[in-house]
Structure formats: C-alpha cells, structure tokens
C-alpha cells in the first residue's frame, strides 16, 4: 500500500469512526490534519459559525480557499481584527504550523441554511485547499454556550 493510499484509508477510517480529525497530504507538500471542529448551535436559523484547527506537518504552506456544506448554500471565510469581522478569500496553513479558527478570531460563517442545526447533530464540511486534497469533516453541533477546554 502506498503512503498516500495509507493516508486516504486512515482519513476514511477516522470519518467512519465519527472523529472530527481528518487528514490530507502529498509527498513533499502540505500534510494537513483537522481537529477540534465544532459549530455552536445558533440562536437563529439563518446563520451559524464554524471553528477548527488545521495542522500542517508538511514542507509547504497550504491555503484554505473555500468550504462547502450540504447545510449551507454559502460558507465564507472571515477574520476578526480589532473587533471587526471581514470576509477573506483564503487562510494560509503554514508549513510546520497551524491555522486556528476560534471564537473571536478567524472563523467560518454558514448562511442560507437548509435547517437550523441542533446540539448533537453532525454537519458535513468539505475544506478545499489550493495545494492539497480536499478534506471531509463531520462536525458536531455543540450547545450555544460551548467553549473548548471548559
């Protein structure tokens, strides 16, 4: 079994087990892993936010260029600086580093929702990168007041 086939098989096994970790990579390129993904249950049914961390143990940067989901007709990338949210076209996942999407910082906005997600549900997201395979993640919906590490 080749290295890339092993990574794909491992990523598929993680998704089947219901984990929020997923992997993507190629030789001499980005080696990406997603962990800690969650969507807080929104107060209203018209938009939600998404958070996760992407770690890159590879030799090259990767850029997260878009996210798609069956839940949302429009998933956008946002950064927050000086308490101001602004839409961005991509996020860099540095080689040997990480990209963290967290409350009060970089995050996803999901709008045009098919339904209001509720705590306990799992939402499918597909993360698209410029120099790596897409990563499919099953993201748990957490209660509205959830904070990682609490």
N, C-alpha and C positions, 0 to 999 in steps of 0.2 A: 504494500500500500504506500503510495507516495505521500510526502509530507503535507501537500495541500489537500489531498483526499482525506488524510487523517484529521486535519483541522476542520474540514467541512463535516465529517462524520461526528466529531466531537461537538461542534456547534449544534448540529441537528439533535444529538442526544440531550444537550442542555435544554433546548427548546422543548423537547418532548417531556422532560422531567419537570417543566414548569419553572425553571430558573429564569432570573432576569439577566443572566450572563449569556453573552453570545460573542463569537469570535469571527474574524475575517483576516486574511493576510495573504501575502505572496512573498517568495524569496527575494531578499534584498529590497524590500519595500516596507510599507506600513504593516504592522502586526497589531490589529485592533481587538479590543475586548470591551464590552459594555457591561456595566454593573450598576446596581443600586437604582435602577429605573423605577419611577413611580409617577402617577398622576393623582393629585389630590381631588377628591370628589368636589366638583364645582357647586357653588351656591345656586347658580342659574344653569339652564340647559343649553345656552347658546355658545359658551366657550369654556375651554379648560386649558391648564398649563401642564407641561411635561418636564421632568427632570431626570438626569442620569449622569454617569461619568464614563467617558471613553478613554481607555489607556492604550498607548501606542508603544509597544516594546520593539518596534522595527527601526530600520535605518533611515527612513524618510518620513517627512511630515505627510499628513493626510488632511484633506479638507472635507468637512461635513457640509455638503451643498444643499441637501434637502431631506425632508422626512415626509413619508406618506403613511396614511392610515385609512382603514375602512370606516373608522369612527368619524373622521373629519374630511370635509371637502377642501379644506385649506389649512395646512400646517406650515407655520412660518417660524423662522429663527429670530430670536430677539436678544439684545444685550441690554443691560441696565447699568448706566453710569450716572453718578450724581443724582440718583433717584429719578432718572428719566429713562424710559424704555424706548428703544428704537429698533426697527426691523433691520436685519443684516442679511447679506446674501450667502454667507458661509462662516464657519468657525474652523480654525486650524487646530488639529490634534498634533502637537509637536512630536518628532521622533524622540523616543525615550521619555516622553512626558504624558500629560493627560489634559483632557478638556472636561471641565465640570460644569454642568448645567444645574443650578441650585436656586432656591428661593432668594430673591433679591439680587440675582445676577443673571448670567446667561440662562436662557430657557426657551422652550417651545411654546407657541400659542396654537391651540387647535380651535378652529372656528367652523361654522357651518356644520355643527354636529348632527349625526344621524339620530342620536338619542342622548339623554343625559346619563353619563356614566355614574355608576354607584359603587360604593366601597365593596370590595370583594370580587368585582369584575376584573377581567384581564383584557387589555386592549392591545391589538397587534399594531406595531410600528415597524416600518422599514426605513432604515437610515441609509442614505445614499452618499457615497464619497467619490471624490474626483479620481483617486488613485488606489482604490481598494474595492473589493466586492461589497455589495450592499449587505447590511446586517439586519436580520429579522429578530425582533424582540417582543416578547409577550409581557406587557407592562401592567402591574397590579394597580388598581384604583384603591387609594388609601382614604381613610376618613379625612374630612376637611381640615382638621387641626393637626394632622400628622406632620411630624418633623423627624427626619432621620437622626438616629442616635439618642432619641428621647427614651 
